[in-house]
Amino acid sequence: MIKFWNKRLKLGLLTENIELEDEIKELEKEIKDRVKKSFAGSLAIRMVDSGSCNACEAECNALSNPYYNLERLGIYFVASPRHADVMLLSGLMSFNMTPHVKDAYLQIPEPKWVITLGDCPAMQAPFDKTYAINAPANNYLKITHHISGCPPTPLEIMRGFLEFLRKI
């Protein structure tokens, strides 16, 4: 046990990544400022899964943990599209989910935006010749911004939110 503590005192914390934490702090500051300016401090996002493997949803769940904590920046995930400003769409547009995605989109009050998350909503091949998939999502919705990756990491999602906020 003494060897462990001596090694720990000698090496310090090995889990820190100073460069990454500095980048996250800069992202957080700009996101918070833009949300405050454009959305009066509160951006409500309705996440809709249109037929995914749930990897993108797992990464979005990480955005709510104490490390990223998007809520302190003014970004909230809401349960109802009627309370949302933005739809965050993940997954392939499956045949069965397409009417529900459109319905959720129609329930979002104006002005509204759609951000697609992951590679699936933008994908056509190899699903373009199957009856069960209606990909890509831009055939059915007006997409404002796309966050690519399979799945995108929480940091990539934060960068994507910042790009979206800069766009509007």
C-alpha positions, 0 to 999 in steps of 0.5 A: 500500500505504501508503494501505491501512495508513493507512486501516486504522490510522485506521478500526480493525477494521470487522468487530467488532460489540460489542453482538452479542459482548456478547450472545453472551458472556451467552448462552454464560455462561447456557448453560454454567451450565444445561448444567452444572446440568442435564446434569452439564456435557455435553449430547449432541445427535443431529442428524437430517435428515428431508428438508431442503435442508441449510441448517439443517445448515450453520448447525449446522456453524457452531456448531462453528467457533471463533467460536461453539464450542459444545463449550466450553459443554458441548454436543456433536453425537454420531454415535449416538442411543444417546449422545444426550440430545436429538434435533435434528430438521430438515427435512420429515418425508418419507415415506421418512425417518419410520420412520428418525426414529422409530427414532432417537428410540427409540434415545435413552435416557430421559429424552429430548427433541426440538427441531425446527429450522427451519420445515420440521418444523412445516410443514403447508401446502403439503405437507399434501396430498401422499403424500411428506410426513408433516409436521408432525413433532409427529404422530409425536414429542413435541416439547419445543421448536421453533427457528423460522427458515428457516434459523435463524442460529447465534445464533438456534439458541443462543437456542433452546438456551437457551430449551430449557434454561430449559424443562426 
